[in-house]
Amino acid sequence: MNNRNPSLDPDRPYAVVREREPDGRGGQVDVTTVFLTASECPIGCSMCDLWQNTLQIPTPSGAIVRQLVAAIGDVSPSGWIKLYNSGNFFDPQSIPPSDYRAIAERLAGFDRVIVENHPKFGRRRLSEFRDSIDARLEVAVGLETVQPRWLDRLGKQMSRGDFDRYASLLRTEDVDLRVFLIVGVPGVSAREAIRWARLSVRHAVHVGARHVSLIPARAGHGWNGRSDELPAITTPDLADLLASSIDDAGGRASVTMDLWDQDVHDRMVGQMNVWNLNQRVTVS
């Protein structure tokens, strides 16, 4: 069955979100996240359902620039901006390199530009884009887990060693690193999922991540029909994981929990949102 979004328009992002997040210096910053409509990612991770919002053709030249015009409009740019394309920013099929200069012009005024990418793509294009923008560049990488068997089952086409080498490259290129980690995979217990998520946070911080984002596994993520085998991770489990991970990071990196589909009326979810922003664990 093809569940691809029927309303995709190559000239418009499929979503724009404005929120706040920790700035890594004890404060908070306004962040605009633009979910770009771009070509489908060729990696094909087992848990990913982002392909539903992608094009089945290479992204047309100029389309990303037009999407940024639609997303930003006449609003004065400030704070940070995330450009998430459901794939890899430095994949030329997804973001045409010929558009880098025009994209950079649309990003003038933002202090930090965050893009997502897989280590397989575009090491030369990384420096080209970095040099084209006035803002600080940050690359988000979906490490997901440091558990080698789970990483292989996820179909990431990347080992922990590949990730570590890419993290080293980013440091050499003076580019910041953000890491996505998934909490839970099919066929494991909640206890194991939490344990490995915490170990993965420690590893991400060790290799220099500036920000680590914990993403609870959700049935809607795909999983090749195995979503019913996901561990039953509770809200208190997630709160304990976030609290311990913030403590483990010790201020060297921001650690946040993805809460977008959690019950906003749940007191503990509200507590985690405060921890996300303040990077301090307090109980009220």
MARLUM-181054 format. One record per residue (C-alpha): residue number from 1; chain; x, y, z. Coordinates in Angstrom, 2 decimals, m for minus. Layout:
BEGIN
+-----+--------+---------+---------+---------+
| num | chaine |      px |      py |      pz |
+-----+--------+---------+---------+---------+
| NUM |      A |       X |       Y |       Z |
...
+-----+--------+---------+---------+---------+
% end
This chain:
BEGIN
+-----+--------+---------+---------+---------+
| num | chaine |      px |      py |      pz |
+-----+--------+---------+---------+---------+
|   1 |      A |    0.00 |    0.00 |    0.00 |
|   2 |      A |    1.28 |    3.49 |   m0.91 |
|   3 |      A |    0.62 |    5.77 |    2.06 |
|   4 |      A |    2.51 |    8.70 |    0.59 |
|   5 |      A |    1.10 |   12.12 |    1.47 |
|   6 |      A |   m1.12 |   13.09 |   m1.50 |
|   7 |      A |   m0.94 |   16.82 |   m0.76 |
|   8 |      A |    2.83 |   17.23 |   m1.19 |
|   9 |      A |    3.88 |   20.32 |   m3.13 |
|  10 |      A |    7.53 |   20.62 |   m4.24 |
|  11 |      A |    7.30 |   24.38 |   m3.71 |
|  12 |      A |    6.03 |   24.22 |   m0.13 |
|  13 |      A |    7.32 |   22.58 |    3.05 |
|  14 |      A |    4.94 |   19.97 |    4.42 |
|  15 |      A |    5.13 |   21.50 |    7.92 |
|  16 |      A |    6.64 |   24.41 |    9.82 |
|  17 |      A |    6.97 |   24.36 |   13.62 |
|  18 |      A |    8.12 |   27.12 |   15.96 |
|  19 |      A |    9.26 |   26.14 |   19.42 |
|  20 |      A |   11.94 |   26.72 |   22.05 |
|  21 |      A |   14.86 |   24.57 |   23.11 |
|  22 |      A |   17.92 |   24.84 |   25.37 |
|  23 |      A |   20.78 |   26.80 |   23.88 |
|  24 |      A |   23.52 |   24.83 |   25.66 |
|  25 |      A |   24.60 |   27.87 |   27.67 |
|  26 |      A |   21.94 |   27.80 |   30.36 |
|  27 |      A |   19.33 |   29.71 |   28.37 |
|  28 |      A |   16.67 |   29.04 |   25.77 |
|  29 |      A |   16.35 |   29.95 |   22.11 |
|  30 |      A |   13.54 |   30.28 |   19.57 |
|  31 |      A |   13.77 |   27.61 |   16.87 |
|  32 |      A |   11.96 |   27.41 |   13.53 |
|  33 |      A |   11.80 |   23.88 |   12.13 |
|  34 |      A |   11.04 |   23.62 |    8.42 |
|  35 |      A |   10.06 |   20.15 |    7.24 |
|  36 |      A |   11.17 |   20.34 |    3.63 |
|  37 |      A |    9.46 |   18.45 |    0.83 |
|  38 |      A |   12.35 |   16.68 |   m0.87 |
|  39 |      A |   13.42 |   13.47 |   m2.59 |
|  40 |      A |   13.04 |   10.16 |   m0.76 |
|  41 |      A |   15.95 |    9.00 |    1.38 |
|  42 |      A |   17.74 |    5.97 |   m0.17 |
|  43 |      A |   18.83 |    4.46 |    3.17 |
|  44 |      A |   15.49 |    2.85 |    4.07 |
|  45 |      A |   15.81 |    2.41 |    7.85 |
|  46 |      A |   13.34 |   m0.15 |    9.16 |
|  47 |      A |   11.75 |    2.15 |   11.75 |
|  48 |      A |   11.34 |    5.15 |    9.45 |
|  49 |      A |    8.03 |    6.34 |    8.05 |
|  50 |      A |    9.28 |    9.74 |    6.89 |
|  51 |      A |    9.22 |    8.55 |    3.26 |
|  52 |      A |    5.49 |    9.31 |    3.33 |
|  53 |      A |    6.33 |   13.01 |    3.07 |
|  54 |      A |    8.94 |   12.73 |    0.31 |
|  55 |      A |    9.00 |   13.04 |   m3.46 |
|  56 |      A |    9.56 |   10.06 |   m5.76 |
|  57 |      A |   11.70 |   12.21 |   m8.05 |
|  58 |      A |   14.86 |   14.24 |   m7.43 |
|  59 |      A |   14.06 |   17.56 |   m5.78 |
|  60 |      A |   13.60 |   20.17 |   m8.54 |
|  61 |      A |   16.17 |   22.93 |   m8.72 |
|  62 |      A |   14.94 |   26.02 |   m6.90 |
|  63 |      A |   12.22 |   24.17 |   m4.99 |
|  64 |      A |   13.96 |   24.32 |   m1.61 |
|  65 |      A |   14.47 |   28.07 |   m1.95 |
|  66 |      A |   10.78 |   28.55 |   m2.74 |
|  67 |      A |    9.89 |   26.41 |    0.27 |
|  68 |      A |   12.02 |   28.62 |    2.52 |
|  69 |      A |   10.31 |   31.72 |    1.15 |
|  70 |      A |    6.95 |   30.14 |    1.99 |
|  71 |      A |    8.12 |   29.04 |    5.45 |
|  72 |      A |    9.88 |   32.20 |    6.57 |
|  73 |      A |    7.78 |   34.74 |    4.68 |
|  74 |      A |    8.29 |   38.32 |    5.71 |
|  75 |      A |    9.09 |   37.45 |    9.32 |
|  76 |      A |   12.43 |   38.83 |   10.47 |
|  77 |      A |   14.74 |   35.80 |   10.89 |
|  78 |      A |   16.14 |   35.27 |   14.37 |
|  79 |      A |   17.25 |   32.44 |   16.62 |
|  80 |      A |   17.92 |   29.08 |   15.07 |
|  81 |      A |   16.47 |   27.23 |   12.10 |
|  82 |      A |   16.26 |   23.50 |   11.44 |
|  83 |      A |   16.02 |   22.28 |    7.85 |
|  84 |      A |   14.77 |   18.70 |    8.03 |
|  85 |      A |   14.25 |   17.00 |    4.68 |
|  86 |      A |   13.23 |   13.48 |    5.77 |
|  87 |      A |   16.59 |   12.32 |    4.52 |
|  88 |      A |   20.07 |   13.69 |    3.99 |
|  89 |      A |   20.81 |   17.34 |    3.41 |
|  90 |      A |   24.02 |   16.57 |    1.55 |
|  91 |      A |   22.41 |   14.05 |   m0.80 |
|  92 |      A |   22.39 |   15.97 |   m4.11 |
|  93 |      A |   19.16 |   14.22 |   m5.14 |
|  94 |      A |   17.46 |   15.75 |   m2.10 |
|  95 |      A |   19.04 |   19.21 |   m1.81 |
|  96 |      A |   20.61 |   20.37 |   m5.11 |
|  97 |      A |   24.10 |   21.79 |   m4.40 |
|  98 |      A |   23.49 |   24.40 |   m7.09 |
|  99 |      A |   20.91 |   25.90 |   m4.72 |
| 100 |      A |   23.25 |   26.26 |   m1.72 |
| 101 |      A |   24.01 |   29.93 |   m2.34 |
| 102 |      A |   20.35 |   30.89 |   m2.75 |
| 103 |      A |   19.42 |   28.81 |    0.31 |
| 104 |      A |   22.12 |   30.60 |    2.31 |
| 105 |      A |   20.69 |   33.97 |    1.30 |
| 106 |      A |   17.27 |   32.95 |    2.66 |
| 107 |      A |   18.91 |   31.93 |    5.95 |
| 108 |      A |   20.51 |   35.32 |    6.60 |
| 109 |      A |   19.70 |   36.47 |   10.12 |
| 110 |      A |   19.59 |   33.07 |   11.78 |
| 111 |      A |   22.37 |   32.33 |   14.27 |
| 112 |      A |   22.43 |   28.56 |   13.81 |
| 113 |      A |   21.40 |   26.30 |   10.93 |
| 114 |      A |   20.69 |   22.66 |   11.76 |
| 115 |      A |   20.41 |   20.05 |    9.01 |
| 116 |      A |   20.13 |   16.26 |    9.10 |
| 117 |      A |   22.48 |   13.91 |    7.32 |
| 118 |      A |   23.81 |   10.34 |    7.16 |
| 119 |      A |   27.62 |    9.85 |    7.24 |
| 120 |      A |   27.51 |    8.31 |    3.75 |
| 121 |      A |   26.64 |   11.59 |    2.10 |
| 122 |      A |   28.50 |   14.65 |    0.96 |
| 123 |      A |   31.65 |   15.29 |    2.94 |
| 124 |      A |   32.85 |   17.82 |    0.36 |
| 125 |      A |   29.38 |   19.36 |    0.14 |
| 126 |      A |   29.38 |   19.75 |    3.93 |
| 127 |      A |   32.21 |   22.28 |    3.83 |
| 128 |      A |   30.76 |   23.96 |    0.75 |
| 129 |      A |   27.46 |   24.62 |    2.50 |
| 130 |      A |   29.16 |   25.59 |    5.78 |
| 131 |      A |   31.16 |   28.24 |    3.96 |
| 132 |      A |   28.07 |   29.60 |    2.21 |
| 133 |      A |   26.17 |   30.52 |    5.40 |
| 134 |      A |   26.89 |   33.18 |    8.00 |
| 135 |      A |   25.39 |   31.08 |   10.80 |
| 136 |      A |   26.88 |   28.27 |   12.87 |
| 137 |      A |   26.28 |   24.92 |   11.15 |
| 138 |      A |   25.06 |   21.88 |   13.06 |
| 139 |      A |   24.48 |   18.42 |   11.58 |
| 140 |      A |   21.95 |   16.05 |   13.14 |
| 141 |      A |   22.78 |   12.35 |   12.76 |
| 142 |      A |   20.45 |    9.45 |   13.53 |
| 143 |      A |   22.78 |    7.19 |   15.48 |
| 144 |      A |   19.67 |    5.60 |   17.11 |
| 145 |      A |   21.66 |    3.24 |   19.36 |
| 146 |      A |   25.17 |    2.00 |   20.11 |
| 147 |      A |   23.88 |   m1.57 |   20.52 |
| 148 |      A |   25.53 |   m3.14 |   17.42 |
| 149 |      A |   22.91 |   m5.83 |   16.75 |
| 150 |      A |   20.05 |   m3.36 |   17.05 |
| 151 |      A |   21.85 |   m0.88 |   14.81 |
| 152 |      A |   22.22 |   m3.58 |   12.18 |
| 153 |      A |   18.55 |   m4.60 |   12.46 |
| 154 |      A |   17.49 |   m0.99 |   11.97 |
| 155 |      A |   19.12 |   m1.04 |    8.53 |
| 156 |      A |   21.04 |    2.17 |    9.16 |
| 157 |      A |   23.86 |    1.21 |    6.74 |
| 158 |      A |   26.17 |    2.60 |    9.41 |
| 159 |      A |   28.22 |    1.10 |   12.22 |
| 160 |      A |   29.14 |    2.78 |   15.47 |
| 161 |      A |   32.63 |    3.17 |   14.04 |
| 162 |      A |   31.21 |    4.95 |   10.98 |
| 163 |      A |   29.37 |    7.32 |   13.29 |
| 164 |      A |   32.45 |    7.97 |   15.41 |
| 165 |      A |   34.54 |    8.78 |   12.34 |
| 166 |      A |   31.85 |   11.17 |   11.10 |
| 167 |      A |   31.71 |   12.86 |   14.51 |
| 168 |      A |   35.48 |   13.33 |   14.28 |
| 169 |      A |   35.13 |   14.79 |   10.78 |
| 170 |      A |   32.54 |   17.29 |   12.00 |
| 171 |      A |   34.88 |   18.42 |   14.77 |
| 172 |      A |   37.67 |   18.85 |   12.24 |
| 173 |      A |   35.36 |   20.88 |    9.99 |
| 174 |      A |   34.24 |   23.04 |   12.96 |
| 175 |      A |   30.64 |   21.86 |   12.62 |
| 176 |      A |   28.49 |   21.00 |   15.64 |
| 177 |      A |   26.88 |   17.58 |   16.13 |
| 178 |      A |   23.32 |   16.76 |   17.16 |
| 179 |      A |   22.38 |   13.12 |   17.73 |
| 180 |      A |   19.02 |   11.37 |   17.44 |
| 181 |      A |   18.59 |    8.26 |   19.61 |
| 182 |      A |   15.59 |    5.94 |   19.53 |
| 183 |      A |   14.29 |    4.51 |   22.80 |
| 184 |      A |   13.23 |    0.92 |   22.15 |
| 185 |      A |   13.23 |   m1.52 |   19.24 |
| 186 |      A |   11.01 |   m4.57 |   18.60 |
| 187 |      A |   11.71 |   m7.69 |   20.62 |
| 188 |      A |   13.49 |   m6.17 |   23.62 |
| 189 |      A |   12.34 |   m5.41 |   27.15 |
| 190 |      A |   11.66 |   m1.91 |   28.42 |
| 191 |      A |   14.54 |   m2.34 |   30.85 |
| 192 |      A |   17.01 |   m3.17 |   28.07 |
| 193 |      A |   15.69 |   m0.33 |   25.92 |
| 194 |      A |   16.24 |    2.20 |   28.71 |
| 195 |      A |   19.67 |    0.80 |   29.58 |
| 196 |      A |   20.94 |    1.01 |   26.02 |
| 197 |      A |   19.43 |    4.44 |   25.47 |
| 198 |      A |   21.37 |    5.74 |   28.45 |
| 199 |      A |   24.59 |    4.11 |   27.22 |
| 200 |      A |   23.97 |    5.64 |   23.80 |
| 201 |      A |   23.58 |    9.11 |   25.33 |
| 202 |      A |   26.89 |    8.69 |   27.13 |
| 203 |      A |   28.59 |    7.67 |   23.89 |
| 204 |      A |   27.12 |   10.57 |   21.93 |
| 205 |      A |   28.33 |   13.04 |   24.57 |
| 206 |      A |   31.75 |   11.36 |   24.63 |
| 207 |      A |   32.27 |   11.91 |   20.89 |
| 208 |      A |   31.29 |   15.57 |   21.15 |
| 209 |      A |   27.55 |   15.88 |   20.55 |
| 210 |      A |   26.27 |   19.35 |   21.42 |
| 211 |      A |   22.66 |   18.13 |   21.68 |
| 212 |      A |   21.17 |   14.65 |   22.11 |
| 213 |      A |   17.52 |   14.06 |   21.30 |
| 214 |      A |   15.82 |   10.96 |   22.76 |
| 215 |      A |   12.94 |    9.72 |   20.60 |
| 216 |      A |   10.56 |    7.13 |   22.11 |
| 217 |      A |    9.83 |    4.33 |   19.64 |
| 218 |      A |    6.32 |    4.60 |   18.24 |
| 219 |      A |    4.19 |    2.10 |   16.35 |
| 220 |      A |    3.77 |    4.58 |   13.51 |
| 221 |      A |    7.50 |    4.50 |   12.78 |
| 222 |      A |    7.22 |    1.53 |   10.42 |
| 223 |      A |    9.19 |   m1.40 |   11.84 |
| 224 |      A |    8.42 |   m3.74 |    8.92 |
| 225 |      A |    5.28 |   m5.06 |   10.55 |
| 226 |      A |    6.88 |   m5.70 |   13.96 |
| 227 |      A |    5.57 |   m2.67 |   15.83 |
| 228 |      A |    3.50 |   m4.92 |   18.11 |
| 229 |      A |    6.82 |   m6.21 |   19.53 |
| 230 |      A |    7.93 |   m2.79 |   20.79 |
| 231 |      A |    8.64 |   m2.63 |   24.53 |
| 232 |      A |    5.99 |   m1.14 |   26.82 |
| 233 |      A |    7.93 |    1.90 |   27.99 |
| 234 |      A |    5.99 |    4.03 |   30.46 |
| 235 |      A |    6.05 |    7.78 |   31.02 |
| 236 |      A |    7.87 |    7.29 |   34.36 |
| 237 |      A |   10.46 |    5.17 |   32.48 |
| 238 |      A |   11.04 |    8.05 |   30.06 |
| 239 |      A |   11.24 |   10.58 |   32.89 |
| 240 |      A |   13.84 |    8.47 |   34.71 |
| 241 |      A |   15.83 |    8.12 |   31.47 |
| 242 |      A |   15.76 |   11.86 |   30.79 |
| 243 |      A |   16.74 |   12.74 |   34.35 |
| 244 |      A |   19.65 |   10.29 |   34.43 |
| 245 |      A |   20.83 |   11.31 |   30.95 |
| 246 |      A |   20.86 |   15.02 |   31.80 |
| 247 |      A |   22.89 |   14.11 |   34.87 |
| 248 |      A |   25.24 |   11.91 |   32.80 |
| 249 |      A |   25.81 |   14.72 |   30.29 |
| 250 |      A |   26.94 |   16.99 |   33.11 |
| 251 |      A |   26.39 |   20.15 |   31.08 |
| 252 |      A |   28.65 |   19.00 |   28.24 |
| 253 |      A |   25.59 |   18.54 |   26.00 |
| 254 |      A |   21.88 |   19.29 |   26.11 |
| 255 |      A |   19.71 |   16.18 |   26.37 |
| 256 |      A |   16.01 |   16.37 |   25.51 |
| 257 |      A |   13.11 |   13.94 |   25.25 |
| 258 |      A |   10.85 |   14.10 |   22.19 |
| 259 |      A |    7.37 |   14.68 |   23.64 |
| 260 |      A |    5.33 |   15.66 |   20.59 |
| 261 |      A |    2.79 |   12.81 |   20.85 |
| 262 |      A |    2.74 |   12.43 |   24.63 |
| 263 |      A |   m0.31 |   13.40 |   26.71 |
| 264 |      A |    0.13 |   17.13 |   27.35 |
| 265 |      A |   m2.17 |   16.87 |   30.38 |
| 266 |      A |    0.08 |   14.31 |   32.07 |
| 267 |      A |    1.91 |   16.00 |   34.96 |
| 268 |      A |    5.09 |   14.02 |   34.33 |
| 269 |      A |    5.10 |   14.98 |   30.64 |
| 270 |      A |    4.85 |   18.61 |   31.70 |
| 271 |      A |    7.73 |   18.04 |   34.10 |
| 272 |      A |    9.88 |   16.59 |   31.31 |
| 273 |      A |    9.11 |   19.58 |   29.11 |
| 274 |      A |   10.49 |   21.85 |   31.85 |
| 275 |      A |   13.58 |   19.64 |   32.17 |
| 276 |      A |   14.04 |   19.78 |   28.40 |
| 277 |      A |   14.13 |   23.56 |   28.42 |
| 278 |      A |   16.03 |   24.18 |   31.65 |
| 279 |      A |   18.39 |   21.16 |   31.53 |
| 280 |      A |   17.87 |   20.85 |   35.26 |
| 281 |      A |   15.94 |   18.06 |   36.95 |
| 282 |      A |   13.50 |   19.49 |   39.48 |
| 283 |      A |   10.36 |   17.90 |   40.90 |
| 284 |      A |    7.36 |   20.04 |   41.74 |
+-----+--------+---------+---------+---------+
% end
